[in-house]
Amino acid sequence: MRSRKNILVAALLVTVAISLCACGDDDNKDAAALFKDKTANMQSGSKDGATGDEEADTPKDDNGFERDEKGYIISYSGGGGKIEIPAKIGSVDIAGIGYRAFKDNAEITEVTMPDTVTGIDAEAFAGCANLQTVTFSKNLAYIDIHAFSDCVKLSDVELPDSCKSVGDSAFSGSGRAVFMGSGAEYGNRCFEESNFDYIGFAAGADISGYGVFMGSGVRDVGFPEDMEALGESAFTNCTQMTKIELPDTVKTLGEGVFSNMKILPRLKLSEGLTELPKDMTVGTSTDVIVVPQSVKKICYHSIYEATLTVIQSPDVEIEEGGVQSAYISLARANDFNFPLCENDEVALEGDRLYLDGVYSSADIKGDFYNATTIAEQVYLPVDASEEESDAFDEYLVSIDYPEISWIAGIAPDFLPDSTMCFTMDDHMVTGCESDGELLSIPWSVLDEEDGMAVHRAAFGIADGAFENSSYKTVYLHGNFGDGVGSAILNGNTSLTDIWFNSSLVFADMPEEHYSSDSFAGIPENVTVHLPVTLTASQKSDAENYLHSIGIPQGAKFDYYSVRQ
């Protein structure tokens, strides 16, 4: 058989040679070239009519990008720097960035993706220590877990609107400057220990996962305008945050959501919340917390170490250990039912408690003794009488409390928005950095010292503390044992009203409580507000005394009541 095959091949070659000789020279050259190409194709295994395009199905291009059969980049061997991912390798469109495709590549600094890319798989760029800029595909649909983790130089990230899913820890340990997110669902620990200064989200974004910002250096967050839930431990160990203002759409907070943040000067809770979760601010010193009227339950360690806590509704259940605050204002306390606390912790613990609407022990419902631990003062409303205060003291003593009742409660309309805006020298208030129209000096001020929160009692006001300010209304609680200095409001031409609580009620108030010129330099037509419970003789004495310490002779006196 082999001999016959060889003879047939030889005969074929002879026939071809004869036919070539029979042609003209040009025809011979063309036929020879055609024959050469044809035999080359035969030797390479190609079929007749093949294009010869060896690059049609190649998985790797000249720049070092390698793809798989699905069109996902699976490796890169190029020189780094600024790289542009191709839209196509061979005949296949690039649809995504594969698992660990660029992991730990310290050479790339900038990445541009084609709009054919719809997905970025797990750890695709993890550990790219010098990656600074990424231009995403306009059609990107998802970013998988740890995709950009530990990209410490990555900055000014902007996700396209098309991105609907960002996986767990996708940007953990990464980032600088700004992150602008889409309306995606963000996974657990998505930004854990990242260092973006600002992280913002488009409407529709879901950040209800566990520990979304945990331990990050973020300083400000732009929440989705329609956000309904913030997840468990979302801001745990975020020590650089100075304010959190939740949109009013938020209805649910996870446990420990603001825990271990050290100091959080501004926390605005949303109207619509029905429960403050367990450990909400444990390990975090907060300033002024206003509990919305919608809240029906305050759980264990919800408010752990606040300066001033305002509970707006009496229709709220407070668990043991629920509220720890230097000052607590309980609105409509005459309608509040103090719970029976049988374990080691009380529901309300602090230095001072203001009982709005309470004028006698008959207004107290429930177990006041077991529900509260108040160290310094229990305040009745500003227009309570001395007799009512004395009678309430008798009630406190009867339940084994000390005599700490006082008519010095601050009316709810005059609660300060912040105490951290006040400057202090020891226990003397020296000024206020607030630019609002109301100046209401609190009993306690939250201060920061060597990274630690310090609550300082405000015992006095320094000379010229609020000189040349622009406040329209000033409220003085009067409990300034260290005295009020000279010309504290001098040059404040905007001032229209000064409110005093019970500080002028007591006849034994020391003369040195105010300086002789404490109110020098204020407008002549200011209105001075005093409690209506003053007797006729007390009113006369109070007006004369105020004139003697700088209140202008042309001032108008008004007597107010807060009784319901």
HELIX and SHEET records of a PDB file:
HELIX    1   1 ARG A    2  CYS A   21  1                                  20    
HELIX    2   2 ASP A   25  SER A   44  1                                  20    
HELIX    3   3 ALA A  333  ASP A  335  5                                   3    
HELIX    4   4 SER A  361  ASP A  363  5                                   3    
HELIX    5   5 PHE A  368  ALA A  371  1                                   4    
HELIX    6   6 GLU A  386  SER A  398  1                                  13    
HELIX    7   7 PRO A  412  PHE A  414  5                                   3    
HELIX    8   8 SER A  502  LEU A  504  5                                   3    
HELIX    9   9 GLU A  511  HIS A  513  5                                   3    
HELIX   10  10 ALA A  536  SER A  548  1                                  13    
SHEET    1   A 7 PHE A  65  ARG A  67  0                                        
SHEET    2   A 7 TYR A  72  TYR A  76 -1                                        
SHEET    3   A 7 GLY A  96  ILE A  97  1                                        
SHEET    4   A 7 GLY A 119  ILE A 120  1                                        
SHEET    5   A 7 TYR A 142  ILE A 143  1                                        
SHEET    6   A 7 SER A 165  VAL A 166  1                                        
SHEET    7   A 7 GLU A 185  TYR A 186  1                                        
SHEET    1   B 3 GLY A  81  GLU A  84  0                                        
SHEET    2   B 3 ILE A 108  THR A 112  1                                        
SHEET    3   B 3 THR A 133  THR A 135  1                                        
SHEET    1   C 2 LYS A  88  ILE A  89  0                                        
SHEET    2   C 2 VAL A  92  ASP A  93 -1                                        
SHEET    1   D 4 SER A 155  GLU A 158  0                                        
SHEET    2   D 4 ARG A 176  MET A 180  1                                        
SHEET    3   D 4 TYR A 198  GLY A 200  1                                        
SHEET    4   D 4 ASP A 220  GLY A 222  1                                        
SHEET    1   E 2 ALA A 229  LEU A 230  0                                        
SHEET    2   E 2 THR A 252  LEU A 253  1                                        
SHEET    1   F 8 LYS A 243  GLU A 245  0                                        
SHEET    2   F 8 LYS A 262  LYS A 268  1                                        
SHEET    3   F 8 THR A 284  VAL A 291  1                                        
SHEET    4   F 8 ILE A 303  ILE A 311  1                                        
SHEET    5   F 8 VAL A 323  LEU A 330  1                                        
SHEET    6   F 8 LEU A 348  LEU A 355  1                                        
SHEET    7   F 8 THR A 372  TYR A 379  1                                        
SHEET    8   F 8 SER A 405  TRP A 406  1                                        
SHEET    1   G 3 GLU A 275  LEU A 276  0                                        
SHEET    2   G 3 LYS A 297  ILE A 298  1                                        
SHEET    3   G 3 GLU A 317  ILE A 318  1                                        
SHEET    1   H 2 ASN A 337  PHE A 338  0                                        
SHEET    2   H 2 LYS A 365  GLY A 366  1                                        
SHEET    1   I 4 PHE A 422  ASP A 425  0                                        
SHEET    2   I 4 MET A 428  CYS A 432 -1                                        
SHEET    3   I 4 GLY A 460  ILE A 461  1                                        
SHEET    4   I 4 GLY A 483  VAL A 484  1                                        
SHEET    1   J 5 LEU A 438  SER A 440  0                                        
SHEET    2   J 5 THR A 473  LEU A 476  1                                        
SHEET    3   J 5 ASP A 497  PHE A 500  1                                        
SHEET    4   J 5 THR A 527  PRO A 531  1                                        
SHEET    5   J 5 LYS A 556  TYR A 560  1                                        
SHEET    1   K 2 SER A 444  GLU A 449  0                                        
SHEET    2   K 2 MET A 452  ALA A 457 -1                                        
END                                                                             
